Amino acid sequence: MSSKQAIADMPSEAASVTALPARAAATPAKASGHGIARNPGMELDLGWLEAMRHVNRSALERRVASLTKRRSIKADNQAAWLLRAVSVMDLTTLNSNDTDERVRRLCAKAIRPFRQDIVDGLGISAANIRPAAVCVYHPFVATAVDALKGTGIHVAAVSTAFPHGLSPLKTRIAEIEASVADGADEIDVVIPRGLVFGAKWQELYDEIVAFRAACGESHLKVILGTGDLATLRNVMLASMVAMMAGADFVKTSTGKESVNATLPVGLAMVRSIRAYHDRTGYLIGFKPAGGISTAKSALDWLVLMKEELGRPWLEPELFRFGASSLLTDIERQLEHHLTGHYSANHRHAMA
Ligand SMILES: O=C[C@H](O)COP(=O)(O)O
């Protein structure tokens, strides 16, 4: 199969794994394109958490090693999978020196993610492949909303005293409300990691319930800061509490911890998503973020999702990469795919 054919066939090429069945819509789908029944959450079930006593780290690591070693993506299909990676990307800028101008340039990159010669070479002009969202700090939400108007690209805001989550609860809730008022479609909140260390599950649950209420129709992604959580059991418990409290997505990292998204941690979260689905029927999204900057690592994550959860988790409704520099490497790899050589990073300007 030629790579152009593989690109045209991308949805079916990725469809070979049986997906978890989608639940019949229990809550109305969001008009702005999030077409999945939203997780309403459930009561905090401490007994369920208690039952999750043991997480077998070495089994998770073995599974990750086998998935990445015998990766099932053939060379001809790689360009198609890289385009898929772009379409599930939250193109992110979260820097202390962000400006309105920089955010406008990033939005322009989201609208036209590839150089015209790459678009023409791959034959993808009709496919309109773009990141799912642009992710910014609150002061830039209005700018991004304006720059992306009419494109269908969502605006995500990091909230709740990102990246540490350590301001008063009232302040964190007000921050969510302000981003929603400015037009954010998605809100990425961070949890205070101390609540996990103290096993203060009720407090964590209540905070996330309040975050969800403040989000209204905007979708809620809950960042666990997994690099700070010390154990995979903590990661799984925090994931479960976030889902019980009504998270639409669980997300690994802020990008500011010393350890960012890793595949074993991702697998632990994905297994929590599966367990939550088995019990409630709801499909929860997953967003690995932080340190995902190479096309190769993006492919590893996509394979993990395809093999563990199935086809629906290759769509932006249920999967996102949070990444500030991944698009640059993907563009370089696509150019290499077309021309056989690499160009310098500066030829693929981000913003
Ligand atoms: O949520 C997204 C992350 O902050 C992006 O992290 P990164 O800059 O390491 O790609």
The ligand as a Gaussian input file, in Angstrom:
#p B3LYP/6-31G(d) Opt

LIG

0 1
 O        0.075000      20.369000      28.837000
 C        1.034000      20.432000      28.120000
 C        2.422000      20.491000      28.548000
 O        2.659000      21.555000      29.380000
 C        3.347000      20.556000      27.375000
 O        4.589000      20.123000      27.792000
 P        5.865000      20.185000      26.802000
 O        6.211000      21.642000      26.692000
 O        6.908000      19.379000      27.494000
 O        5.477000      19.631000      25.487000

